[in-house]
Amino acid sequence: MSPHLDSASCSRTRLTDLLDLQYPIIQGPFGGGLSSVELVKIVSNAGGLGSFGAVDLWPQEIESLVHSLQGVTSKPFAVNLWVTDSDPGGETLDRAEYDRQMTRLKPFYDELGVSLPEFSPNQLPAFEDQIEALMEARPPVFSFVFGVPSSRILQACRERGIRTLGTATTVQEARALEAAGVDGIVVSGAEAGGHRASFLRSAEESLTGTFALVQLAAAAVRVPIVAAGGIATGRGIKAALTLGASGVQIGTAFLA
């Protein structure tokens, strides 16, 4: 824990009560193979919420993952999925369109001295199949980005005792998530690394800074909100809590 974060800063919050945590700190989920069972175990056992990015896992792998995590920690942890995994038109990307776009990017690859990636059609598992496996495995927390799951899915999570955390990059998205019935909302400011998880407007139109977004979202919704983006120290955590967040989600700092 940062030397700038004292015990008073980590007193009980709505997030710690909701998720049964010691500290209002969530480890950001890492997709693309960067998550690990070991990191989730360490964060959860230390009193935060460890998270595993499972966007590229097939249903049977998700079930195995949850069982593995249950075997290394008795504390809460989250499994993260993408509700959608492509922009409009991305589902039908063909070789001709790929070649056209790569022609535009080739000068940058040449400048860096690296080869163009090989064409590979979208072969990520379908969210509809992943979520069924996740609900069957029943992790303590289901977090998600890029949209809002159906009311059927969110109701099924409630019935199974699975807490839900959606991700918003604007106040409008936070309101949409609250209306859908999520338990908490991660508000991801423009400073956040990784993906811009926007779903109502484009990423370019959804670039409010973290601390401004925290204040706006806290005034707009009633569920606990979690600040994400550019937070890596105790001082940043205290600032987010002061401005209305019930917790923080930290990604880049955990990659170290």
C-alpha positions as CSV (number, residue, x, y, z in Angstrom):
1,M,0.0,0.0,0.0
2,S,1.3,3.5,-0.8
3,P,2.9,5.3,2.1
4,H,0.6,8.2,1.3
5,L,-2.5,6.2,2.0
6,D,-3.3,6.0,5.7
7,S,-5.8,3.8,7.4
8,A,-8.3,6.6,7.7
9,S,-8.4,6.8,3.9
10,C,-9.3,3.2,3.6
11,S,-12.2,3.2,6.1
12,R,-15.4,1.5,5.1
13,T,-17.1,2.8,2.0
14,R,-20.1,1.8,0.0
15,L,-17.9,-0.2,-2.3
16,T,-16.2,-2.2,0.5
17,D,-19.6,-2.9,2.1
18,L,-21.0,-4.0,-1.3
19,L,-18.2,-6.3,-2.2
20,D,-16.9,-7.2,1.3
21,L,-13.5,-5.7,0.8
22,Q,-10.9,-4.5,3.3
23,Y,-9.8,-1.7,1.0
24,P,-11.8,0.2,-1.7
25,I,-9.2,-0.8,-4.4
26,I,-10.0,-2.8,-7.5
27,Q,-7.2,-4.3,-9.6
28,G,-8.0,-3.4,-13.2
29,P,-8.6,-6.5,-15.4
30,F,-6.1,-7.1,-18.1
31,G,-7.1,-8.8,-21.3
32,G,-5.0,-10.5,-24.0
33,G,-3.3,-12.9,-21.7
34,L,-1.9,-10.3,-19.2
35,S,-4.1,-11.3,-16.3
36,S,-2.9,-14.1,-14.0
37,V,-4.4,-16.2,-11.2
38,E,-1.4,-15.3,-9.1
39,L,-2.0,-11.5,-9.3
40,V,-5.8,-11.9,-8.6
41,K,-4.9,-14.0,-5.6
42,I,-2.4,-11.5,-4.2
43,V,-4.7,-8.5,-4.6
44,S,-7.8,-10.3,-3.2
45,N,-5.9,-11.8,-0.2
46,A,-4.5,-8.4,0.5
47,G,-8.0,-6.9,0.9
48,G,-8.7,-5.5,-2.5
49,L,-10.6,-6.9,-5.4
50,G,-8.5,-8.9,-7.8
51,S,-9.8,-9.0,-11.4
52,F,-9.2,-11.3,-14.3
53,G,-9.8,-10.2,-17.9
54,A,-11.4,-13.1,-19.6
55,V,-12.4,-11.6,-23.0
56,D,-10.4,-14.2,-25.0
57,L,-11.4,-17.2,-22.9
58,W,-13.8,-19.9,-24.2
59,P,-16.7,-20.9,-22.0
60,Q,-15.0,-24.0,-20.6
61,E,-11.9,-22.0,-19.9
62,I,-14.0,-19.5,-17.9
63,E,-15.4,-22.3,-15.8
64,S,-11.9,-23.6,-15.2
65,L,-10.6,-20.1,-14.3
66,V,-13.3,-19.5,-11.7
67,H,-12.6,-22.8,-10.1
68,S,-8.9,-22.1,-10.0
69,L,-9.5,-18.7,-8.4
70,Q,-11.8,-20.2,-5.8
71,G,-9.0,-22.6,-5.0
72,V,-6.4,-19.9,-4.2
73,T,-8.5,-17.3,-2.4
74,S,-11.6,-17.3,-0.2
75,K,-11.9,-13.5,-0.8
76,P,-14.0,-11.8,-3.5
77,F,-12.6,-11.5,-7.0
78,A,-14.0,-10.4,-10.3
79,V,-14.1,-11.9,-13.8
80,N,-14.3,-9.3,-16.6
81,L,-15.9,-9.7,-20.0
82,W,-16.7,-7.5,-23.0
83,V,-20.4,-7.1,-23.9
84,T,-19.3,-6.3,-27.5
85,D,-15.9,-6.9,-29.0
86,S,-16.0,-4.8,-32.2
87,D,-17.1,-1.5,-33.7
88,P,-19.9,-1.5,-36.3
89,G,-18.7,-3.4,-39.3
90,G,-15.9,-5.1,-37.4
91,E,-17.8,-8.4,-37.3
92,T,-17.5,-8.7,-41.0
93,L,-14.0,-7.5,-41.6
94,D,-12.7,-9.2,-44.8
95,R,-9.3,-9.5,-46.4
96,A,-9.9,-6.7,-48.9
97,E,-10.8,-4.2,-46.2
98,Y,-7.9,-5.4,-44.0
99,D,-5.4,-4.8,-46.8
100,R,-6.9,-1.3,-47.5
101,Q,-6.4,-0.3,-43.9
102,M,-3.0,-1.9,-43.6
103,T,-1.8,0.1,-46.6
104,R,-2.5,3.3,-44.6
105,L,-0.6,2.0,-41.5
106,K,2.4,0.4,-43.3
107,P,4.6,3.6,-43.2
108,F,4.4,3.6,-39.4
109,Y,5.3,-0.1,-39.2
110,D,8.2,0.5,-41.6
111,E,9.4,3.4,-39.5
112,L,9.5,1.1,-36.4
113,G,11.1,-1.7,-38.3
114,V,8.3,-4.2,-37.5
115,S,6.2,-6.4,-39.8
116,L,2.5,-6.0,-40.4
117,P,0.3,-8.3,-38.5
118,E,-1.2,-11.3,-40.3
119,F,-4.8,-11.1,-41.3
120,S,-7.0,-13.0,-38.8
121,P,-10.8,-12.9,-38.9
122,N,-12.4,-12.1,-35.5
123,Q,-12.4,-15.4,-33.6
124,L,-13.0,-14.3,-30.1
125,P,-15.6,-16.3,-28.2
126,A,-19.2,-15.0,-28.3
127,F,-20.2,-13.0,-25.2
128,E,-23.5,-14.9,-25.1
129,D,-21.7,-18.2,-24.6
130,Q,-19.1,-16.7,-22.2
131,I,-21.7,-15.2,-19.9
132,E,-23.7,-18.5,-19.6
133,A,-20.5,-20.2,-18.4
134,L,-19.6,-17.4,-16.1
135,M,-23.1,-17.5,-14.4
136,E,-22.8,-21.2,-14.1
137,A,-19.4,-20.9,-12.3
138,R,-20.7,-18.0,-10.1
139,P,-17.7,-15.8,-9.4
140,P,-18.3,-13.3,-6.6
141,V,-18.2,-10.3,-9.1
142,F,-18.9,-9.9,-12.8
143,S,-17.4,-6.8,-14.2
144,F,-17.9,-5.7,-17.9
145,V,-17.0,-3.1,-20.5
146,F,-18.3,-2.0,-23.9
147,G,-22.1,-2.0,-23.2
148,V,-24.8,-3.2,-21.0
149,P,-25.9,-6.9,-20.7
150,S,-29.5,-7.7,-21.1
151,S,-32.0,-7.5,-18.2
152,R,-32.2,-11.3,-18.3
153,I,-28.5,-11.6,-17.6
154,L,-28.4,-9.0,-14.9
155,Q,-31.4,-10.6,-13.2
156,A,-29.8,-14.0,-13.4
157,C,-26.6,-12.6,-11.8
158,R,-28.7,-11.2,-8.9
159,E,-30.4,-14.5,-8.4
160,R,-27.0,-16.3,-8.2
161,G,-25.5,-13.7,-5.8
162,I,-23.1,-12.4,-8.4
163,R,-22.4,-8.6,-8.0
164,T,-22.2,-6.6,-11.2
165,L,-19.9,-3.7,-12.1
166,G,-20.4,-1.9,-15.4
167,T,-18.0,0.6,-17.0
168,A,-18.9,4.1,-18.1
169,T,-16.9,6.8,-19.8
170,T,-19.7,9.5,-19.7
171,V,-22.4,10.5,-17.3
172,Q,-25.0,9.3,-19.9
173,E,-23.4,5.8,-19.9
174,A,-23.4,5.8,-16.0
175,R,-27.1,6.6,-16.0
176,A,-27.8,3.8,-18.6
177,L,-25.9,1.3,-16.4
178,E,-27.8,2.4,-13.3
179,A,-31.1,2.1,-15.1
180,A,-30.2,-1.4,-16.1
181,G,-29.7,-2.4,-12.5
182,V,-26.0,-2.8,-12.0
183,D,-24.6,-2.9,-8.4
184,G,-21.8,-0.4,-9.1
185,I,-20.2,1.6,-11.9
186,V,-16.6,2.1,-12.8
187,V,-16.2,5.6,-14.3
188,S,-13.3,5.5,-16.6
189,G,-11.7,8.9,-17.3
190,A,-9.7,10.0,-20.3
191,E,-6.5,9.3,-18.5
192,A,-7.2,5.5,-18.3
193,G,-4.9,3.2,-20.2
194,G,-6.0,0.3,-22.3
195,H,-9.4,0.5,-24.1
196,R,-11.8,3.4,-24.1
197,A,-14.9,1.4,-23.1
198,S,-17.4,3.8,-24.6
199,F,-20.7,2.4,-25.9
200,L,-23.2,5.3,-26.4
201,R,-20.9,7.6,-28.3
202,S,-17.5,7.2,-29.9
203,A,-14.3,7.1,-27.8
204,E,-13.3,10.5,-29.3
205,E,-16.5,12.0,-27.9
206,S,-16.1,10.4,-24.5
207,L,-13.0,11.9,-23.1
208,T,-14.0,13.6,-19.8
209,G,-11.1,13.6,-17.3
210,T,-11.3,11.2,-14.4
211,F,-11.8,13.6,-11.5
212,A,-14.3,15.7,-13.4
213,L,-16.2,12.5,-14.4
214,V,-16.2,11.3,-10.8
215,Q,-17.9,14.4,-9.6
216,L,-20.5,14.5,-12.4
217,A,-21.3,10.8,-12.1
218,A,-21.5,10.9,-8.3
219,A,-24.2,13.6,-8.6
220,A,-26.1,11.7,-11.4
221,V,-26.4,8.2,-10.0
222,R,-27.2,6.6,-6.7
223,V,-25.1,3.4,-6.9
224,P,-21.5,3.3,-5.8
225,I,-19.0,4.6,-8.3
226,V,-15.4,3.6,-8.8
227,A,-12.8,6.0,-10.2
228,A,-10.5,4.8,-12.9
229,G,-7.8,6.5,-15.0
230,G,-4.5,8.0,-13.9
231,I,-4.7,6.8,-10.3
232,A,-1.6,5.0,-9.0
233,T,-0.8,6.5,-5.6
234,G,-2.4,6.9,-2.2
235,R,-2.9,10.6,-2.9
236,G,-4.8,9.8,-6.0
237,I,-7.0,7.4,-4.1
238,K,-7.8,9.9,-1.4
239,A,-8.6,12.5,-4.1
240,A,-11.1,10.2,-5.8
241,L,-12.8,9.3,-2.5
242,T,-13.0,13.0,-1.6
243,L,-14.7,13.8,-4.9
244,G,-17.4,11.2,-4.4
245,A,-16.1,7.9,-5.5
246,S,-16.6,4.9,-3.2
247,G,-13.4,3.2,-4.5
248,V,-10.8,3.2,-7.3
249,Q,-9.7,0.8,-10.0
250,I,-6.0,0.8,-10.7
251,G,-4.5,-0.9,-13.8
252,T,-1.1,0.3,-14.9
253,A,0.4,0.3,-11.4
254,F,-0.4,-3.4,-11.0
255,L,1.4,-4.2,-14.3
256,A,4.7,-3.5,-12.6
